Amino acid sequence: MKRITALFLSFAFAAVAMAEDLRIGLIGLDTSHVIAFTKIINDPKATGPLAKAKVVAAFRGGSRDIPSSADRIDKYTETLTKEYGLKLYPTIAELCKNVDAIMLESVDGRPKVRQAIPVIDAGLPLFIDKPMAGSLADVIFIFDYAKKKGVPIFSSSSLRYGKTNQAIRHGSIGTVARAEVHSPCSLEVHHPDLFWYGVHGCESLFTIMGTGCQSVVRRTTADGKIEVEGTWKGGRTGIFREGKGYGGKAKGTKGESEAGGYDGYAPLVVEAVKMFQTGKVPVSAQETIEMFAFMAAADESKRRDGKPVTIKEMIEQARQ
């Protein structure tokens, strides 16, 4: 049965790739990303995978209890419908009937689990923008449900595709022994502390370090900023710090490098569209789950007055 399903999906993605345009739908018009991503994809001069893709429709979404959602959704909706001609659908199920793939863009992580389910049920490839969900348990559920249904999904911040991060990921300084990255870390009361904006720096950290984080300790620096240190298998160390802008450094077996830089949205958008066209997932579920467990463990370490918290414990707790 699994082999038949895989064969069916390969034919489905081949058919999409051969189509004149890959029709992309958006869920959640309450983040500036929907404008930025649509502008990149719908650019008449787009090349490569983007040349055969177009954002065509959307479901508004929105969260009344988050000002950055409620205060912006009307403006972004107007721009997308008037300037880019997107058609709005009243439900996600209706949207899914009229597109080939979905970008789940809601700025609020909490509704994403219920927004993802009808997309997965429809069998559409799915990219979920940051934060992937409002809890580690929801992150795990989404991945497990997509796997059960045989639907390709991934989630990532654009920071993963910064040039220095990708160079290190592909071995420019050998095996990384220590990495320190920083990013802004504004908080949102309905989300774990790092989920809202610290996720950008954490994405850089996991791009550089990969999987294998075992335990996490959270501290507060002398100037009142968040600092989270992870211990990876083999005694490797990865540190996230709240800071201004995006950056950092890494030391490996072949030298040292700057790290954590930001190079725009386009590389991430290209990876999402490539997945829509091929069904090949660029970031493993294991790595993304571990990254969210790292962020959840940071909150748990804070609750325990800075004591270490294991990744294993957080994942087991979330699965319960």
Buried (B, 14 or more C-beta within 10 A) or exposed (E): EEEEEEEEBEEBBEEBBEEEEBBBBBBBBBBBBBBBBBBBBBEEEBEEBBBBBBBBBBBBBBBEEBEBBEEBBEEBBEBBBEEBEBEBBEEBEBBBEEBBBBBBBBBBBBBBBEBBBBBBBBBBBBBBBBBBBBBBBBBBBBBEBBEEBBBBBBBBBBBBBBEBBBBBBEEBBEEBBBBBBBBBBEBBEBBBBBBBBBBBBBBBBBBBBBBBBBBBBBBEEEEEBBBBBBBBEEEBBBBBBBBEEBBBBBBBEEEEBBBBBBBEBBBBBBBBBBBBBBBEBBBEBEBBBBBBBBBBBBBBBBEEEEEBBBBEEBBEBBEE
